[in-house]
Amino acid sequence: MMINLLYYLTYASAVGAGLLAGVFFAFSAFVMQSLAKLPVEKGISAMQSINSTILQSSFMLVFMGTTVLSVVLGIASFIKMGRTSAIYVIVGSLLIIFGVFMVTAIFNVPLNDTLAAATSGSSEGA
């Protein structure tokens, strides 16, 4: 029963990681480039709107859910370390925890908080 549960949790985590990768790719590939083409005050306003909307969207469920699943799967895989598949799950879990969650928490959230406090038409905003 536990092996089936871990299988489904791994599947859900992989789907979550794929969804996150898609969002991050789209954001990098064309959203940020589109915002850069706008006048500064409109770009700031648009980014502030994106930041407030994303906090209330299903993105947060996928972002936090995938992170929590990665922690659970990493611990479970560490316990059954003798299996080759456990190493792959641990590596994947570490990539989500540090490469997605920690990078977002340490670098992106403070930038977004600074942007949220800026007034779009001010010299501070520019």
DSSP file with accessible surface (Angstrom, degrees, kcal/mol):
  #  RESIDUE AA STRUCTURE BP1 BP2  ACC     N-H-->O    O-->H-N    N-H-->O    O-->H-N    TCO  KAPPA ALPHA  PHI   PSI    X-CA   Y-CA   Z-CA
    1    1 A M     >        0   0  199      0, 0.0     4,-2.1     0, 0.0     5,-0.1   0.000 360.0 360.0 360.0 -44.0    0.0    0.0    0.0
    2    2 A M  H  >  +     0   0  123      1,-0.2     4,-2.6     2,-0.2     5,-0.2   0.883 360.0  53.3 -64.3 -37.4    2.8    2.4    0.9
    3    3 A I  H  > S+     0   0  107      1,-0.2     4,-2.2     2,-0.2    -1,-0.2   0.912 108.8  49.4 -65.5 -39.8    4.6    1.7   -2.4
    4    4 A N  H  > S+     0   0  100      2,-0.2     4,-2.3     1,-0.2    -1,-0.2   0.913 110.7  50.2 -63.3 -42.6    1.4    2.6   -4.3
    5    5 A L  H  X S+     0   0   90     -4,-2.1     4,-2.6     1,-0.2    -2,-0.2   0.935 111.0  48.2 -61.4 -45.9    1.0    5.8   -2.4
    6    6 A L  H  X S+     0   0   19     -4,-2.6     4,-2.5     1,-0.2    -1,-0.2   0.870 109.2  54.9 -63.4 -35.5    4.6    6.8   -3.0
    7    7 A Y  H  X S+     0   0  140     -4,-2.2     4,-2.4     2,-0.2    -1,-0.2   0.948 111.6  42.7 -61.0 -49.4    4.1    6.0   -6.7
    8    8 A Y  H  X S+     0   0  148     -4,-2.3     4,-2.6     2,-0.2    -2,-0.2   0.869 113.7  51.5 -68.1 -36.3    1.1    8.3   -7.0
    9    9 A L  H  X S+     0   0   42     -4,-2.6     4,-2.5     2,-0.2    -1,-0.2   0.899 110.5  49.5 -66.1 -38.6    2.8   11.0   -4.9
   10   10 A T  H  X S+     0   0   50     -4,-2.5     4,-2.5    -5,-0.2    -2,-0.2   0.918 111.3  49.3 -64.9 -42.3    5.8   10.8   -7.2
   11   11 A Y  H  X S+     0   0  149     -4,-2.4     4,-2.4     2,-0.2    -2,-0.2   0.940 112.0  47.9 -61.1 -47.1    3.6   11.1  -10.2
   12   12 A A  H  X S+     0   0   44     -4,-2.6     4,-2.6     1,-0.2    -2,-0.2   0.903 111.8  50.2 -62.6 -39.7    1.8   14.1   -8.8
   13   13 A S  H  X S+     0   0   13     -4,-2.5     4,-2.7     2,-0.2    -1,-0.2   0.898 109.7  50.7 -65.9 -39.7    5.1   15.8   -7.9
   14   14 A A  H  X S+     0   0   61     -4,-2.5     4,-2.3     2,-0.2    -2,-0.2   0.911 111.0  48.2 -65.2 -40.6    6.4   15.2  -11.5
   15   15 A V  H  X S+     0   0   69     -4,-2.4     4,-2.5     2,-0.2    -2,-0.2   0.932 112.2  49.8 -64.2 -43.8    3.2   16.7  -13.0
   16   16 A G  H  X S+     0   0    5     -4,-2.6     4,-2.6     1,-0.2    -2,-0.2   0.916 109.7  50.7 -60.2 -42.8    3.6   19.7  -10.6
   17   17 A A  H  X S+     0   0   31     -4,-2.7     4,-2.6     1,-0.2    -1,-0.2   0.903 110.2  50.2 -63.2 -39.1    7.2   20.1  -11.6
   18   18 A G  H  X S+     0   0   47     -4,-2.3     4,-2.2     2,-0.2    -2,-0.2   0.909 110.5  49.0 -65.0 -41.8    6.2   20.1  -15.2
   19   19 A L  H  X S+     0   0   95     -4,-2.5     4,-2.3     2,-0.2    -2,-0.2   0.923 112.1  48.6 -63.3 -43.3    3.5   22.7  -14.7
   20   20 A L  H  X S+     0   0    3     -4,-2.6     4,-2.9     1,-0.2     5,-0.2   0.919 109.7  52.2 -62.5 -42.8    6.0   24.9  -12.8
   21   21 A A  H  X S+     0   0   58     -4,-2.6     4,-2.7     1,-0.2    -1,-0.2   0.909 109.5  50.3 -60.5 -40.5    8.5   24.5  -15.5
   22   22 A G  H  X S+     0   0   41     -4,-2.2     4,-2.6     2,-0.2     5,-0.2   0.919 111.7  46.7 -64.2 -43.3    5.9   25.6  -18.1
   23   23 A V  H  X S+     0   0   59     -4,-2.3     4,-2.6     2,-0.2    -2,-0.2   0.942 114.6  46.7 -64.3 -46.3    4.9   28.7  -16.1
   24   24 A F  H  X S+     0   0   67     -4,-2.9     4,-2.4     1,-0.2     5,-0.2   0.892 113.0  50.1 -64.6 -37.9    8.6   29.7  -15.5
   25   25 A F  H  X S+     0   0  141     -4,-2.7     4,-3.4    -5,-0.2     5,-0.3   0.950 112.3  46.3 -64.4 -49.0    9.4   29.1  -19.2
   26   26 A A  H  X>S+     0   0   27     -4,-2.6     4,-2.3     1,-0.2     5,-1.8   0.920 112.8  50.6 -60.1 -42.6    6.5   31.2  -20.4
   27   27 A F  I  <>S+     0   0   57     -4,-2.6     5,-2.7    -5,-0.2     6,-0.3   0.929 117.9  38.4 -61.9 -44.2    7.3   33.9  -18.0
   28   28 A S  I  <5S+     0   0   81     -4,-2.4     5,-0.2    -5,-0.2    -2,-0.2   0.885 116.8  50.3 -72.6 -40.9   10.9   34.0  -19.1
   29   29 A A  I  <5S-     0   0   30     -4,-3.4    -2,-0.2    -5,-0.2    -3,-0.2   0.876 135.0 -12.6 -72.8 -38.7   10.4   33.5  -22.8
   30   30 A F  I  X5S+     0   0  116     -4,-2.3     4,-2.2    -5,-0.3    -3,-0.2   0.652 120.2  65.7-139.1 -25.2    7.7   36.1  -23.4
   31   31 A V  I  ><S+     0   0   38     -5,-1.8     4,-2.6     2,-0.2     5,-0.2   0.975 109.3  41.5 -68.1 -51.0    6.0   37.7  -20.4
   32   32 A M  H  ><S+     0   0   90     -5,-2.7     4,-2.0     1,-0.2    -1,-0.2   0.891 115.7  51.1 -63.6 -37.7    9.2   39.5  -19.2
   33   33 A Q  H  > S+     0   0  116     -6,-0.3     4,-0.8    -5,-0.2    -1,-0.2   0.892 110.8  49.0 -66.4 -37.2   10.2   40.4  -22.7
   34   34 A S  H >X S+     0   0   66     -4,-2.2     3,-0.6     1,-0.2     4,-0.5   0.905 110.2  50.4 -67.7 -41.5    6.7   41.9  -23.3
   35   35 A L  H >< S+     0   0   25     -4,-2.6     3,-1.1     1,-0.2    -2,-0.2   0.871 104.7  58.4 -63.5 -35.7    6.9   43.9  -20.1
   36   36 A A  H 3< S+     0   0   85     -4,-2.0    -1,-0.2     1,-0.2    -2,-0.2   0.758 101.0  56.9 -66.1 -23.3   10.3   45.3  -21.0
   37   37 A K  H << S+     0   0  178     -4,-0.8    -1,-0.2    -3,-0.6    -2,-0.2   0.627  92.6  87.6 -83.3 -12.9    8.8   46.7  -24.2
   38   38 A L  S << S-     0   0   74     -3,-1.1     5,-0.0    -4,-0.5    -3,-0.0  -0.465  96.4 -89.2 -81.2 156.3    6.2   48.7  -22.2
   39   39 A P     >  -     0   0   67      0, 0.0     4,-2.7     0, 0.0     3,-0.5  -0.346  48.5-106.5 -57.8 149.2    6.9   52.2  -20.9
   40   40 A V  H  > S+     0   0   78      1,-0.3     4,-2.7     2,-0.2     5,-0.2   0.881 117.5  49.1 -51.5 -48.7    8.3   51.9  -17.4
   41   41 A E  H  > S+     0   0   95      1,-0.2     4,-2.1     2,-0.2    -1,-0.3   0.886 114.1  46.0 -65.0 -34.9    5.2   53.0  -15.4
   42   42 A K  H  > S+     0   0  132     -3,-0.5     4,-2.6     2,-0.2    -1,-0.2   0.888 112.0  51.7 -73.1 -37.1    3.0   50.6  -17.4
   43   43 A G  H  X S+     0   0   11     -4,-2.7     4,-2.5     2,-0.2    -2,-0.2   0.905 110.4  48.7 -63.2 -42.2    5.5   47.8  -17.0
   44   44 A I  H  X S+     0   0   13     -4,-2.7     4,-2.7    -5,-0.2     5,-0.2   0.941 112.9  47.6 -62.7 -46.8    5.6   48.3  -13.2
   45   45 A S  H  X S+     0   0   52     -4,-2.1     4,-2.2    -5,-0.2    -2,-0.2   0.912 112.8  48.9 -61.3 -42.4    1.8   48.4  -13.0
   46   46 A A  H  X S+     0   0   30     -4,-2.6     4,-2.5     1,-0.2    -1,-0.2   0.929 112.6  47.2 -64.6 -43.9    1.5   45.3  -15.1
   47   47 A M  H  X S+     0   0   23     -4,-2.5     4,-2.8     2,-0.2    -2,-0.2   0.893 110.3  52.7 -67.5 -37.4    4.1   43.4  -13.0
   48   48 A Q  H  X S+     0   0   48     -4,-2.7     4,-2.1     2,-0.2    -1,-0.2   0.913 110.5  48.8 -62.2 -39.8    2.4   44.5   -9.8
   49   49 A S  H  X S+     0   0   67     -4,-2.2     4,-2.4    -5,-0.2    -2,-0.2   0.919 111.2  49.1 -66.0 -43.0   -0.9   43.2  -11.1
   50   50 A I  H  X S+     0   0   49     -4,-2.5     4,-2.8     1,-0.2     5,-0.2   0.937 110.9  50.8 -60.4 -46.7    0.7   39.9  -12.1
   51   51 A N  H  X S+     0   0   22     -4,-2.8     4,-1.0     1,-0.2    -1,-0.2   0.880 113.4  43.6 -62.7 -39.1    2.3   39.5   -8.6
   52   52 A S  H  X S+     0   0   61     -4,-2.1     4,-0.5    -5,-0.2    -1,-0.2   0.885 115.3  49.3 -75.4 -34.0   -0.9   40.1   -6.8
   53   53 A T  H >< S+     0   0   79     -4,-2.4     3,-1.3    -5,-0.2    -2,-0.2   0.908 105.7  56.0 -69.5 -40.7   -2.9   37.9   -9.1
   54   54 A I  H >< S+     0   0   49     -4,-2.8     3,-1.2     1,-0.3     6,-0.5   0.836 100.0  60.0 -64.9 -29.7   -0.5   35.0   -8.9
   55   55 A L  H 3< S+     0   0  114     -4,-1.0    -1,-0.3     1,-0.3    -2,-0.2   0.741 110.6  41.7 -68.7 -21.7   -0.8   34.9   -5.1
   56   56 A Q  T << S+     0   0  170     -3,-1.3    -1,-0.3    -4,-0.5    -2,-0.2   0.172 102.9  90.4-109.3  15.4   -4.5   34.2   -5.4
   57   57 A S  S X> S-     0   0   44     -3,-1.2     3,-1.1    -4,-0.1     4,-0.6  -0.521  92.7 -99.0-107.6 175.9   -4.3   31.7   -8.3
   58   58 A S  H 3> S+     0   0   95      1,-0.2     4,-2.1     2,-0.2     5,-0.2   0.663 110.4  82.0 -67.6 -14.2   -4.0   28.0   -8.6
   59   59 A F  H 3> S+     0   0   32      1,-0.2     4,-3.4     2,-0.2    -1,-0.2   0.902  87.3  54.1 -55.9 -41.7   -0.3   28.5   -9.2
   60   60 A M  H <> S+     0   0   54     -3,-1.1     4,-2.9    -6,-0.5     5,-0.4   0.887 106.0  51.9 -64.3 -36.8    0.2   28.8   -5.5
   61   61 A L  H  X S+     0   0  133     -4,-0.6     4,-2.5     2,-0.2     5,-0.3   0.940 114.8  42.3 -63.4 -44.9   -1.4   25.4   -4.9
   62   62 A V  H  X S+     0   0   37     -4,-2.1     4,-2.5     2,-0.2     5,-0.3   0.929 116.6  48.7 -67.1 -43.8    0.8   23.8   -7.5
   63   63 A F  H  X S+     0   0   12     -4,-3.4     4,-1.6    -5,-0.2    -2,-0.2   0.957 120.6  34.0 -62.0 -52.8    3.9   25.7   -6.2
   64   64 A M  H  X S+     0   0   80     -4,-2.9     4,-2.7    -5,-0.2     5,-0.2   0.897 118.3  53.3 -73.4 -38.6    3.4   24.9   -2.6
   65   65 A G  H  X S+     0   0   31     -4,-2.5     4,-2.8    -5,-0.4     5,-0.2   0.916 109.6  47.6 -62.8 -43.8    2.0   21.4   -3.2
   66   66 A T  H  X S+     0   0    5     -4,-2.5     4,-2.3    -5,-0.3    -1,-0.2   0.896 112.4  50.4 -64.8 -38.6    4.9   20.3   -5.4
   67   67 A T  H  X S+     0   0   11     -4,-1.6     4,-2.1    -5,-0.3    -2,-0.2   0.943 112.0  46.2 -64.3 -47.1    7.3   21.6   -2.8
   68   68 A V  H  X S+     0   0   86     -4,-2.7     4,-2.5     1,-0.2     5,-0.2   0.931 113.0  50.1 -62.5 -44.2    5.6   19.7    0.1
   69   69 A L  H  X S+     0   0   37     -4,-2.8     4,-3.1     1,-0.2     5,-0.3   0.898 108.7  53.4 -60.6 -38.7    5.4   16.6   -2.0
   70   70 A S  H  X S+     0   0    0     -4,-2.3     4,-2.4     2,-0.2    -1,-0.2   0.893 109.0  48.2 -64.7 -39.1    9.1   16.9   -2.8
   71   71 A V  H  X S+     0   0   62     -4,-2.1     4,-2.4     2,-0.2     5,-0.2   0.953 114.4  45.6 -64.4 -48.4   10.0   17.1    0.9
   72   72 A V  H  X S+     0   0   69     -4,-2.5     4,-2.6     1,-0.2    -2,-0.2   0.936 116.0  45.7 -61.1 -46.2    7.8   14.1    1.7
   73   73 A L  H  X S+     0   0    4     -4,-3.1     4,-2.6    -5,-0.2    -1,-0.2   0.869 110.5  53.8 -67.5 -37.0    9.2   12.1   -1.2
   74   74 A G  H  X S+     0   0   16     -4,-2.4     4,-2.0    -5,-0.3    -1,-0.2   0.930 111.9  44.6 -62.0 -43.7   12.8   13.1   -0.4
   75   75 A I  H  X S+     0   0  102     -4,-2.4     4,-1.9     2,-0.2    -2,-0.2   0.939 114.5  48.7 -66.1 -46.0   12.4   11.9    3.1
   76   76 A A  H  X S+     0   0   20     -4,-2.6     4,-1.5     1,-0.2    -2,-0.2   0.901 113.5  47.2 -62.0 -39.3   10.7    8.6    2.1
   77   77 A S  H  < S+     0   0    5     -4,-2.6    -1,-0.2     1,-0.2    -2,-0.2   0.839 107.6  55.8 -72.0 -33.0   13.4    8.0   -0.5
   78   78 A F  H >< S+     0   0  141     -4,-2.0     3,-1.0    -5,-0.2    -1,-0.2   0.889 105.6  53.2 -64.5 -36.6   16.2    8.7    1.9
   79   79 A I  H 3< S+     0   0  138     -4,-1.9     2,-0.3     1,-0.3     3,-0.2   0.896 113.4  42.0 -66.2 -38.9   14.7    6.0    4.2
   80   80 A K  T >< S+     0   0   59     -4,-1.5     3,-1.6     1,-0.2    -1,-0.3  -0.283  76.2 149.3-102.8  51.5   14.7    3.4    1.4
   81   81 A M  T <   +     0   0   92     -3,-1.0    -1,-0.2    -2,-0.3     6,-0.2   0.695  51.5  77.7 -60.4 -22.8   18.1    4.5    0.2
   82   82 A G  T 3  S+     0   0   85     -3,-0.2     2,-0.3     4,-0.1    -1,-0.3   0.713  78.8  85.1 -66.7 -16.7   19.2    1.1   -1.1
   83   83 A R  S X> S-     0   0  122     -3,-1.6     4,-0.9    -6,-0.2     3,-0.6  -0.639  75.7-137.5 -91.5 141.7   17.1    1.4   -4.3
   84   84 A T  H >> S+     0   0   94     -2,-0.3     4,-1.2     1,-0.2     3,-0.7   0.890 104.6  59.4 -61.6 -38.9   18.4    3.1   -7.4
   85   85 A S  H 3> S+     0   0   56      1,-0.2     4,-2.1     2,-0.2    -1,-0.2   0.819  95.3  64.6 -61.9 -28.4   15.1    4.9   -7.9
   86   86 A A  H <> S+     0   0    0     -3,-0.6     4,-2.6    -6,-0.2    -1,-0.2   0.892  98.0  53.9 -62.9 -37.2   15.4    6.5   -4.5
   87   87 A I  H <X S+     0   0   84     -4,-0.9     4,-2.6    -3,-0.7    -1,-0.2   0.920 108.0  49.7 -64.2 -42.3   18.5    8.4   -5.7
   88   88 A Y  H  X S+     0   0  167     -4,-1.2     4,-2.5     1,-0.2    -1,-0.2   0.903 111.9  47.8 -63.5 -40.8   16.6    9.8   -8.6
   89   89 A V  H  X S+     0   0   30     -4,-2.1     4,-2.8     2,-0.2    -2,-0.2   0.912 111.5  50.5 -67.7 -40.1   13.7   10.9   -6.4
   90   90 A I  H  X S+     0   0   28     -4,-2.6     4,-2.7     2,-0.2    -2,-0.2   0.940 111.8  47.5 -62.8 -45.1   16.1   12.5   -3.9
   91   91 A V  H  X S+     0   0   76     -4,-2.6     4,-2.3     1,-0.2    -2,-0.2   0.941 113.7  47.6 -62.2 -45.6   17.8   14.5   -6.7
   92   92 A G  H  X S+     0   0   32     -4,-2.5     4,-2.1     1,-0.2    -1,-0.2   0.911 111.8  50.7 -61.4 -40.7   14.5   15.6   -8.1
   93   93 A S  H  X S+     0   0    5     -4,-2.8     4,-3.0     1,-0.2     5,-0.2   0.923 109.9  49.4 -63.4 -43.8   13.3   16.6   -4.7
   94   94 A L  H  X>S+     0   0   85     -4,-2.7     4,-2.9     1,-0.2     5,-0.7   0.880 108.3  54.2 -64.1 -37.1   16.4   18.6   -4.0
   95   95 A L  I  X>S+     0   0  114     -4,-2.3     4,-1.3    -5,-0.2     5,-0.6   0.915 113.3  42.2 -63.2 -41.5   16.0   20.4   -7.4
   96   96 A I  I  X>S+     0   0   18     -4,-2.1     5,-2.7     3,-0.2     4,-1.2   0.947 117.6  46.3 -68.5 -48.0   12.5   21.4   -6.6
   97   97 A I  I  <>S+     0   0   32     -4,-3.0     5,-2.4     3,-0.2    -2,-0.2   0.944 130.8  19.3 -62.9 -48.2   13.3   22.4   -3.0
   98   98 A F  I  <>S+     0   0  121     -4,-2.9     5,-1.0    -5,-0.2    -3,-0.2   0.886 128.0  46.1 -92.3 -40.9   16.4   24.4   -3.8
   99   99 A G  I  <<S+     0   0   45     -4,-1.3    -3,-0.2    -5,-0.7    -2,-0.1   0.747 131.2  15.3 -77.2 -23.8   16.1   25.2   -7.5
  100  100 A V  I  X<S+     0   0   23     -4,-1.2     4,-2.0    -5,-0.6     5,-0.2   0.766 131.5  34.9-112.2 -62.3   12.5   26.3   -7.4
  101  101 A F  I  ><S+     0   0   56     -5,-2.7     4,-2.9     1,-0.2    -3,-0.2   0.953 122.2  40.8 -66.0 -52.6   11.3   27.0   -3.9
  102  102 A M  I  ><S+     0   0   63     -5,-2.4     4,-3.0    -6,-0.3     5,-0.4   0.898 115.2  51.0 -67.1 -40.8   14.4   28.4   -2.2
  103  103 A V  H  >XS+     0   0   59     -5,-1.0     4,-2.4     2,-0.2     5,-1.3   0.933 114.1  45.7 -60.9 -42.9   15.4   30.5   -5.3
  104  104 A T  I  <>S+     0   0   27     -4,-2.0     5,-2.8     3,-0.2    -2,-0.2   0.948 116.6  44.4 -64.1 -47.0   11.9   32.0   -5.4
  105  105 A A  I  <5S+     0   0   43     -4,-2.9    -2,-0.2    -5,-0.2    -1,-0.2   0.897 121.7  36.9 -66.4 -40.0   11.8   32.6   -1.6
  106  106 A I  I  <5S+     0   0   94     -4,-3.0    -2,-0.2    -5,-0.2    -3,-0.2   0.882 134.0  14.6 -83.6 -38.5   15.3   34.1   -1.3
  107  107 A F  I  X5S+     0   0  128     -4,-2.4     4,-1.2    -5,-0.4    -3,-0.2   0.868 126.2  40.0-106.1 -49.4   15.6   36.1   -4.6
  108  108 A N  I  ><S+     0   0   67     -5,-1.3     4,-2.6     2,-0.2     5,-0.2   0.897 109.1  54.9 -77.6 -41.2   12.3   36.6   -6.3
  109  109 A V  H  ><S+     0   0   59     -5,-2.8     4,-2.8     1,-0.2     5,-0.2   0.940 108.3  49.1 -61.5 -45.4    9.9   37.3   -3.4
  110  110 A P  H  > S+     0   0   57      0, 0.0     4,-2.3     0, 0.0    -1,-0.2   0.909 112.1  49.8 -61.3 -36.6   12.1   40.2   -2.0
  111  111 A L  H  X S+     0   0  114     -4,-1.2     4,-2.4     1,-0.2    -2,-0.2   0.922 112.0  47.9 -64.5 -42.5   12.2   41.7   -5.6
  112  112 A N  H  X S+     0   0   49     -4,-2.6     4,-2.5     2,-0.2    -1,-0.2   0.879 110.3  51.7 -65.8 -37.9    8.4   41.4   -5.9
  113  113 A D  H  X S+     0   0  103     -4,-2.8     4,-1.4     2,-0.2    -1,-0.2   0.906 110.6  48.5 -64.6 -40.6    8.0   43.0   -2.4
  114  114 A T  H  X S+     0   0  103     -4,-2.3     4,-0.8    -5,-0.2     3,-0.2   0.924 112.6  48.4 -63.8 -42.7   10.2   45.9   -3.4
  115  115 A L  H >< S+     0   0   40     -4,-2.4     3,-0.8     1,-0.2    -2,-0.2   0.889 106.8  56.4 -65.3 -37.1    8.2   46.3   -6.7
  116  116 A A  H 3< S+     0   0   66     -4,-2.5    -1,-0.2     1,-0.2    -2,-0.2   0.848 107.3  49.6 -63.9 -31.4    4.9   46.1   -4.8
  117  117 A A  H 3< S+     0   0   76     -4,-1.4    -1,-0.2    -3,-0.2    -2,-0.2   0.645  93.9  97.1 -82.1 -15.1    6.0   49.1   -2.6
  118  118 A A  S << S-     0   0   14     -3,-0.8     2,-0.5    -4,-0.8     3,-0.0  -0.471  72.6-131.5 -78.6 146.3    7.0   51.2   -5.7
  119  119 A T    >   -     0   0   91     -2,-0.2     3,-1.6     1,-0.1     6,-0.5  -0.856  17.0-136.8 -94.8 127.8    4.8   53.8   -7.2
  120  120 A S  T 3  S+     0   0   35     -2,-0.5   -76,-0.1     1,-0.3    -1,-0.1   0.802  99.3  43.7 -61.2 -32.0    4.7   53.3  -10.9
  121  121 A G  T 3  S+     0   0   67    -80,-0.1    -1,-0.3     4,-0.1     2,-0.1   0.489  96.9  96.9 -92.1   0.6    5.0   57.0  -11.9
  122  122 A S  S <> S-     0   0   38     -3,-1.6     4,-1.7     1,-0.1    -4,-0.0  -0.372  82.7-117.7 -90.2 166.7    7.7   57.9   -9.4
  123  123 A S  T  4 S+     0   0  116      1,-0.2    -1,-0.1     2,-0.2    -3,-0.0   0.836 117.7  58.0 -68.4 -33.0   11.5   58.1   -9.8
  124  124 A E  T  4 S+     0   0  138      1,-0.2    -1,-0.2     2,-0.2    -6,-0.1   0.910 105.5  49.9 -60.2 -42.5   11.8   55.3   -7.3
  125  125 A G  T  4        0   0   15     -6,-0.5    -2,-0.2     1,-0.2    -1,-0.2   0.891 360.0 360.0 -64.0 -40.2    9.7   53.1   -9.5
  126  126 A A     <        0   0   96     -4,-1.7    -1,-0.2    -7,-0.2    -2,-0.2   0.875 360.0 360.0 -67.4 360.0   11.8   53.9  -12.6
